[in-house]
Amino acid sequence: MIKNKELMELLDKVNMDDAMFSITNAMKIAEHYGWVAQSIKAIEEMSELTKALTKIILLGESKEDIPQKLIDDLKEELTDVGLMLIQIRYLFNLKALEIDQLSAEKVKRTLERIRLENQSSYRCQCNPRR
């Protein structure tokens, strides 16, 4: 579990110049291509992320035994999807605060589900390798 100190250490490693460069230019790219083209591109990138994760899952190995090439592919696809999400949020004028609030609600709901699972013999079948 990430503690506040660990979270702060992670945030300290974020290069704000790189982050601002990526966000600003992702919005320029979004404006250039428009919402239809970038929506299609987002779907394509999410599909590639799905394929990267599926390859890892199908190995059936422990996380430590996953080949570095697959981890690198995963990192690449996560980056692509992240950039597309920035563009989609921008193109559809989705406010960060609203997205963050929805995220917090969903996390709270999942934490409550975990709490209930821990109180009973019920176990979610969504993670068979757990």
Backbone as ProteinMPNN parsed JSONL, in Angstrom:
{"seq_chain_A": "MIKNKELMELLDKVNMDDAMFSITNAMKIAEHYGWVAQSIKAIEEMSELTKALTKIILLGESKEDIPQKLIDDLKEELTDVGLMLIQIRYLFNLKALEIDQLSAEKVKRTLERIRLENQSSYRCQCNPRR", "coords_chain_A": {"N_chain_A": [[0.841, -1.174, 0.0], [0.551, 2.223, -0.818], [2.028, 4.767, 0.973], [1.658, 8.082, 2.377], [4.162, 9.381, 2.346], [5.565, 7.888, 0.432], [3.99, 8.449, -1.787], [4.441, 11.181, -2.076], [7.151, 11.117, -2.72], [7.007, 9.878, -5.205], [5.587, 11.829, -6.624], [7.44, 13.883, -6.552], [9.276, 13.039, -8.398], [8.163, 13.546, -10.806], [8.58, 15.237, -13.748], [7.83, 18.408, -14.205], [8.122, 20.145, -16.374], [8.268, 18.422, -18.6], [5.745, 17.26, -18.354], [4.009, 19.472, -18.733], [4.764, 20.214, -21.319], [3.9, 17.944, -22.746], [1.099, 17.958, -22.249], [0.283, 20.513, -23.241], [1.036, 20.34, -25.948], [-0.331, 18.053, -26.732], [-2.904, 19.02, -26.719], [-2.742, 20.827, -28.837], [-2.347, 19.04, -30.936], [-4.768, 17.699, -30.797], [-6.561, 19.752, -31.504], [-5.75, 20.151, -34.135], [-6.348, 17.69, -35.495], [-8.968, 17.102, -34.731], [-12.128, 16.08, -33.152], [-13.381, 13.705, -34.089], [-11.441, 12.188, -35.533], [-9.513, 11.925, -33.505], [-10.926, 10.582, -31.571], [-11.296, 8.123, -32.794], [-8.607, 7.423, -32.986], [-8.014, 7.218, -30.266], [-9.517, 4.969, -29.573], [-8.142, 3.061, -31.072], [-5.611, 3.158, -29.807], [-6.31, 2.316, -27.218], [-7.049, -0.265, -27.792], [-4.579, -1.339, -28.516], [-3.301, -1.196, -26.047], [-4.872, -3.012, -24.666], [-4.146, -5.352, -26.041], [-1.435, -5.51, -25.324], [-1.595, -5.928, -22.547], [-3.017, -8.323, -22.552], [-1.18, -10.103, -23.715], [0.673, -10.253, -21.639], [-0.871, -11.331, -19.557], [-1.562, -13.837, -20.639], [0.809, -15.198, -20.522], [0.938, -16.325, -18.052], [2.735, -16.291, -16.011], [4.606, -15.389, -13.031], [4.597, -12.006, -11.875], [7.178, -11.036, -11.662], [8.558, -12.519, -13.52], [7.95, -11.622, -16.005], [8.869, -10.833, -19.279], [11.137, -8.174, -20.072], [10.719, -6.846, -22.485], [7.951, -7.05, -22.889], [7.059, -5.517, -20.756], [8.121, -3.054, -21.498], [6.637, -2.643, -23.846], [4.101, -2.422, -22.704], [4.44, -0.078, -21.204], [4.809, 1.776, -23.276], [2.301, 1.642, -24.585], [0.585, 2.45, -22.514], [1.443, 5.074, -22.279], [0.688, 6.102, -24.791], [-2.136, 5.832, -24.612], [-2.596, 7.481, -22.408], [-1.889, 10.006, -23.473], [-3.855, 10.233, -25.421], [-6.124, 10.317, -23.816], [-5.794, 12.792, -22.583], [-6.22, 14.41, -24.815], [-8.888, 13.743, -25.516], [-10.276, 14.563, -23.229], [-9.805, 17.293, -23.428], [-10.914, 17.933, -25.989], [-13.617, 17.39, -25.586], [-14.219, 19.103, -23.613], [-14.029, 18.31, -20.907], [-13.909, 18.672, -17.542], [-11.164, 18.617, -15.32], [-11.539, 18.548, -12.533], [-14.126, 17.467, -12.3], [-13.725, 14.925, -13.393], [-11.838, 13.951, -11.578], [-13.404, 13.941, -9.245], [-15.343, 12.011, -9.912], [-13.622, 9.845, -10.186], [-12.729, 9.554, -7.537], [-15.155, 8.843, -6.293], [-15.611, 6.35, -7.513], [-13.394, 4.917, -6.617], [-13.881, 4.908, -3.861], [-16.228, 3.354, -3.832], [-15.213, 0.902, -4.756], [-13.37, 0.316, -2.725], [-15.157, -0.043, -0.633], [-16.46, -2.324, -1.528], [-14.323, -4.136, -1.387], [-13.917, -4.113, 1.374], [-16.32, -5.317, 2.217], [-16.011, -7.807, 1.006], [-13.861, -8.775, 2.478], [-15.05, -9.125, 4.918], [-16.66, -11.269, 4.621], [-17.068, -14.642, 3.369], [-17.138, -14.454, 0.715], [-15.504, -14.068, -2.361], [-14.348, -12.069, -4.898], [-14.434, -13.067, -8.244], [-12.994, -11.861, -10.137], [-10.261, -11.681, -10.196], [-8.478, -14.176, -10.666], [-5.845, -14.947, -10.137], [-5.029, -13.966, -7.779]], "CA_chain_A": [[0.0, 0.0, 0.0], [1.347, 3.448, -0.899], [1.873, 5.672, 2.096], [1.767, 9.482, 1.955], [5.559, 9.702, 2.063], [5.885, 7.261, -0.851], [3.28, 9.205, -2.815], [5.16, 12.443, -2.264], [8.388, 10.798, -3.425], [6.637, 9.653, -6.606], [5.237, 13.119, -7.227], [8.67, 14.658, -6.697], [10.018, 12.567, -9.558], [7.496, 14.004, -12.017], [9.197, 16.413, -14.343], [6.712, 19.269, -14.581], [8.346, 20.684, -17.712], [7.847, 17.386, -19.549], [4.292, 17.106, -18.248], [3.363, 20.63, -19.377], [5.028, 20.086, -22.751], [3.022, 16.904, -23.282], [-0.291, 18.399, -22.185], [0.089, 21.634, -24.164], [1.142, 19.903, -27.34], [-1.416, 17.108, -26.994], [-4.074, 19.842, -27.051], [-2.521, 21.337, -30.203], [-2.59, 17.906, -31.836], [-6.221, 17.467, -30.769], [-7.191, 20.804, -32.305], [-5.408, 19.942, -35.54], [-7.027, 16.535, -36.086], [-10.397, 17.144, -34.432], [-12.66, 15.096, -32.213], [-13.697, 12.407, -34.695], [-10.188, 11.472, -35.798], [-8.822, 11.591, -32.263], [-11.726, 9.553, -30.903], [-10.922, 6.867, -33.457], [-7.227, 7.138, -32.574], [-8.065, 6.777, -28.864], [-9.994, 3.58, -29.598], [-7.015, 2.258, -31.571], [-4.572, 3.073, -28.771], [-6.818, 1.478, -26.131], [-6.977, -1.638, -28.291], [-3.174, -1.757, -28.416], [-3.048, -1.421, -24.623], [-5.54, -4.278, -24.362], [-3.301, -6.433, -26.572], [-0.213, -5.598, -24.515], [-1.959, -6.563, -21.276], [-3.412, -9.705, -22.826], [0.05, -10.877, -23.889], [1.26, -10.464, -20.315], [-1.747, -12.244, -18.818], [-1.515, -15.173, -21.232], [2.045, -15.881, -20.128], [0.647, -17.118, -16.865], [3.907, -16.298, -15.14], [4.554, -14.404, -11.958], [4.9, -10.66, -12.353], [8.634, -10.873, -11.713], [9.106, -13.268, -14.654], [7.481, -11.056, -17.275], [10.004, -10.311, -20.044], [11.25, -6.719, -20.111], [10.125, -6.377, -23.747], [6.513, -6.884, -22.686], [6.899, -4.37, -19.854], [8.377, -1.867, -22.326], [5.457, -2.479, -24.705], [3.026, -1.94, -21.842], [4.734, 1.32, -20.901], [4.562, 2.516, -24.516], [0.858, 1.716, -24.831], [0.015, 3.3, -21.468], [1.766, 6.451, -22.652], [-0.181, 6.473, -25.913], [-3.501, 5.994, -24.115], [-2.595, 8.689, -21.573], [-1.914, 11.182, -24.352], [-5.169, 10.301, -26.059], [-7.089, 10.74, -22.803], [-5.638, 14.247, -22.474], [-6.871, 15.016, -25.975], [-10.338, 13.539, -25.433], [-10.761, 15.471, -22.184], [-9.744, 18.646, -23.983], [-11.855, 18.085, -27.102], [-14.994, 17.343, -25.097], [-14.295, 20.089, -22.535], [-14.273, 17.6, -19.654], [-13.144, 19.341, -16.495], [-10.341, 17.727, -14.495], [-12.148, 18.414, -11.216], [-15.245, 16.536, -12.417], [-13.149, 13.59, -13.591], [-11.229, 13.566, -10.303], [-14.484, 13.618, -8.309], [-15.881, 10.711, -10.319], [-12.601, 8.845, -9.849], [-12.77, 9.345, -6.082], [-16.377, 8.083, -5.999], [-15.423, 4.972, -7.956], [-12.419, 4.301, -5.709], [-14.592, 4.656, -2.596], [-17.132, 2.221, -4.059], [-14.399, -0.319, -4.837], [-12.855, 0.046, -1.381], [-16.276, -0.588, 0.15], [-16.642, -3.706, -2.002], [-13.224, -4.918, -0.801], [-14.211, -4.244, 2.805], [-17.377, -6.313, 2.346], [-15.423, -9.108, 0.672], [-13.014, -9.2, 3.593], [-15.906, -9.474, 6.046], [-17.404, -12.499, 4.342], [-16.305, -15.664, 2.654], [-17.239, -14.154, -0.717], [-14.317, -13.53, -3.029], [-14.591, -11.685, -6.291], [-13.765, -13.963, -9.206], [-12.396, -11.042, -11.184], [-8.814, -11.803, -10.167], [-8.216, -15.563, -10.289], [-4.441, -15.181, -9.749], [-4.781, -13.295, -6.514]], "C_chain_A": [[0.894, 1.247, 0.0], [1.014, 4.341, 0.287], [2.068, 7.107, 1.588], [3.192, 9.862, 1.586], [5.969, 9.133, 0.705], [5.228, 8.011, -1.995], [4.011, 10.51, -3.102], [6.479, 12.213, -3.012], [8.117, 10.561, -4.907], [6.332, 10.97, -7.304], [6.466, 13.99, -7.44], [9.44, 14.272, -7.952], [9.381, 12.999, -10.876], [8.193, 15.262, -12.507], [8.079, 17.298, -14.883], [6.893, 19.879, -15.96], [7.899, 19.686, -18.78], [6.336, 17.235, -19.548], [3.571, 18.255, -18.954], [3.575, 20.611, -20.887], [4.051, 19.105, -23.377], [1.569, 17.362, -23.319], [-0.565, 19.493, -23.204], [0.096, 21.17, -25.607], [0.105, 18.843, -27.701], [-2.683, 17.88, -27.359], [-3.941, 20.438, -28.456], [-2.813, 20.244, -31.233], [-4.092, 17.643, -31.936], [-6.951, 18.495, -31.632], [-6.952, 20.573, -33.793], [-6.251, 18.831, -36.17], [-8.529, 16.501, -35.815], [-10.89, 15.944, -33.642], [-12.945, 13.739, -32.847], [-12.422, 11.591, -34.897], [-9.507, 11.05, -34.499], [-9.624, 10.598, -31.42], [-11.399, 8.182, -31.486], [-9.511, 6.455, -33.042], [-7.189, 6.641, -31.124], [-8.517, 5.314, -28.781], [-8.866, 2.651, -30.046], [-5.955, 2.073, -30.493], [-5.031, 2.214, -27.588], [-6.804, 0.006, -26.527], [-5.551, -2.171, -28.187], [-2.775, -1.993, -26.963], [-3.671, -2.746, -24.183], [-4.692, -5.457, -24.841], [-2.044, -6.613, -25.729], [-0.499, -6.288, -23.183], [-2.325, -8.029, -21.466], [-2.192, -10.595, -23.013], [0.676, -11.218, -22.538], [0.435, -11.487, -19.534], [-1.626, -13.673, -19.332], [-0.222, -15.927, -20.932], [1.817, -16.779, -18.921], [1.794, -17.188, -15.885], [3.709, -15.319, -13.991], [4.995, -13.052, -12.531], [6.408, -10.448, -12.521], [9.254, -11.539, -12.931], [8.657, -12.73, -16.017], [8.685, -10.476, -18.022], [9.97, -8.781, -20.138], [10.625, -6.137, -21.374], [8.629, -6.138, -23.59], [6.21, -5.716, -21.745], [7.112, -3.07, -20.632], [7.202, -1.583, -23.257], [4.289, -1.911, -23.909], [3.207, -0.452, -21.531], [4.424, 2.212, -22.105], [3.056, 2.704, -24.753], [0.141, 2.544, -23.771], [0.259, 4.775, -21.774], [0.86, 6.934, -23.771], [-1.613, 6.719, -25.447], [-3.595, 7.253, -23.248], [-2.658, 9.964, -22.402], [-3.266, 11.338, -25.041], [-6.239, 10.746, -25.062], [-7.009, 12.244, -22.567], [-6.392, 14.932, -23.612], [-8.39, 14.899, -25.908], [-10.936, 14.461, -24.371], [-10.811, 16.898, -22.708], [-10.825, 18.856, -25.048], [-13.317, 18.105, -26.656], [-15.207, 18.252, -23.891], [-14.675, 19.433, -21.195], [-13.339, 18.17, -18.589], [-12.418, 18.336, -15.608], [-10.98, 17.5, -13.132], [-13.301, 17.421, -11.245], [-14.745, 15.1, -12.577], [-12.548, 13.084, -12.28], [-12.292, 13.19, -9.275], [-15.108, 12.264, -8.633], [-14.907, 9.587, -9.972], [-12.64, 8.517, -8.357], [-14.001, 8.544, -5.685], [-16.203, 6.61, -6.361], [-14.438, 4.233, -7.054], [-13.095, 3.977, -4.371], [-15.51, 3.447, -2.721], [-16.358, 0.9, -4.092], [-13.822, -0.678, -3.471], [-13.938, -0.531, -0.482], [-16.532, -2.041, -0.248], [-15.56, -4.615, -1.409], [-13.476, -5.154, 0.687], [-15.273, -5.327, 3.038], [-16.869, -7.715, 2.02], [-14.605, -9.644, 1.833], [-13.825, -9.612, 4.809], [-16.636, -10.797, 5.837], [-16.502, -13.508, 3.646], [-16.348, -15.433, 1.15], [-15.925, -13.582, -1.232], [-14.682, -13.237, -4.469], [-13.801, -12.607, -7.208], [-13.047, -13.177, -10.301], [-10.878, -11.15, -11.222], [-8.427, -13.225, -9.741], [-6.79, -15.836, -9.83], [-4.093, -14.559, -8.422], [-4.48, -14.276, -5.429]], "O_chain_A": [[1.878, 1.31, 0.737], [-0.153, 4.627, 0.558], [2.587, 7.313, 0.49], [3.408, 10.588, 0.616], [6.637, 9.807, -0.08], [5.832, 8.192, -3.053], [4.173, 10.889, -4.262], [6.872, 13.031, -3.844], [8.892, 10.987, -5.763], [6.765, 11.2, -8.433], [6.527, 14.753, -8.404], [10.174, 15.089, -8.508], [9.981, 12.842, -11.939], [8.366, 16.225, -11.761], [7.457, 16.977, -15.895], [5.904, 20.11, -16.657], [7.234, 20.058, -19.747], [5.716, 17.098, -20.602], [2.619, 18.021, -19.698], [2.67, 20.953, -21.648], [3.445, 19.392, -24.409], [0.884, 17.169, -24.324], [-1.54, 19.414, -23.952], [-0.757, 21.574, -26.397], [-0.297, 18.747, -28.86], [-3.452, 17.44, -28.214], [-4.93, 20.538, -29.181], [-3.441, 20.493, -32.262], [-4.62, 17.397, -33.02], [-7.851, 18.147, -32.397], [-7.849, 20.775, -34.612], [-6.805, 19.011, -37.255], [-9.283, 15.923, -36.599], [-10.191, 14.943, -33.48], [-12.764, 12.713, -32.192], [-12.342, 10.436, -34.478], [-8.982, 9.94, -34.404], [-9.044, 9.85, -30.634], [-11.245, 7.205, -30.754], [-9.252, 5.281, -32.778], [-6.414, 5.742, -30.797], [-7.965, 4.526, -28.013], [-8.663, 1.585, -29.465], [-5.458, 0.966, -30.288], [-4.234, 1.468, -27.018], [-6.572, -0.865, -25.689], [-5.342, -3.324, -27.812], [-1.99, -2.898, -26.679], [-3.069, -3.503, -23.423], [-4.539, -6.446, -24.124], [-1.635, -7.74, -25.451], [0.276, -7.139, -22.744], [-1.983, -8.875, -20.639], [-2.169, -11.723, -22.52], [1.148, -12.334, -22.326], [0.988, -12.401, -18.922], [-1.59, -14.615, -18.541], [-0.164, -17.149, -21.071], [2.421, -17.844, -18.79], [1.818, -18.061, -15.017], [2.766, -14.528, -13.985], [5.683, -12.99, -13.55], [6.842, -9.749, -13.437], [10.355, -11.173, -13.34], [8.956, -13.322, -17.054], [9.445, -9.699, -17.443], [8.903, -8.179, -20.268], [10.06, -5.044, -21.335], [8.096, -5.148, -24.092], [5.216, -5.012, -21.924], [6.373, -2.102, -20.447], [6.813, -0.43, -23.44], [3.575, -1.028, -24.383], [2.256, 0.328, -21.587], [3.84, 3.284, -21.952], [2.606, 3.801, -25.082], [-0.807, 3.263, -24.086], [-0.611, 5.617, -21.554], [0.325, 8.041, -23.712], [-2.234, 7.706, -25.843], [-4.565, 8.004, -23.346], [-3.394, 10.893, -22.069], [-3.756, 12.453, -25.218], [-7.16, 11.475, -25.429], [-8.033, 12.899, -22.372], [-7.11, 15.908, -23.398], [-9.1, 15.858, -26.211], [-11.983, 15.07, -24.592], [-11.771, 17.624, -22.449], [-11.56, 19.842, -25.007], [-14.152, 18.762, -27.278], [-16.241, 18.185, -23.227], [-15.523, 19.936, -20.458], [-12.117, 18.141, -18.742], [-12.992, 17.327, -15.199], [-10.967, 16.378, -12.624], [-13.448, 16.617, -10.324], [-15.283, 14.176, -11.967], [-12.73, 11.922, -11.917], [-12.115, 12.236, -8.518], [-15.371, 11.465, -7.734], [-15.314, 8.516, -9.522], [-12.589, 7.351, -7.966], [-13.912, 7.659, -4.834], [-16.603, 5.728, -5.601], [-14.628, 3.052, -6.761], [-12.897, 2.895, -3.819], [-15.566, 2.611, -1.819], [-16.799, -0.098, -3.522], [-13.79, -1.852, -3.101], [-13.666, -1.408, 0.338], [-16.79, -2.887, 0.609], [-15.85, -5.732, -0.98], [-13.272, -6.257, 1.193], [-15.14, -6.15, 3.943], [-17.245, -8.689, 2.671], [-14.655, -10.836, 2.135], [-13.338, -10.372, 5.647], [-17.168, -11.372, 6.786], [-15.329, -13.246, 3.377], [-15.675, -16.132, 0.392], [-15.32, -12.715, -0.601], [-15.257, -14.076, -5.163], [-12.628, -12.887, -6.959], [-12.554, -13.754, -11.27], [-10.266, -10.739, -12.208], [-8.086, -13.45, -8.579], [-6.541, -16.86, -9.192], [-2.942, -14.631, -7.992], [-4.244, -13.88, -4.287]]}, "name": "protein", "num_of_chains": 1, "seq": "MIKNKELMELLDKVNMDDAMFSITNAMKIAEHYGWVAQSIKAIEEMSELTKALTKIILLGESKEDIPQKLIDDLKEELTDVGLMLIQIRYLFNLKALEIDQLSAEKVKRTLERIRLENQSSYRCQCNPRR"}
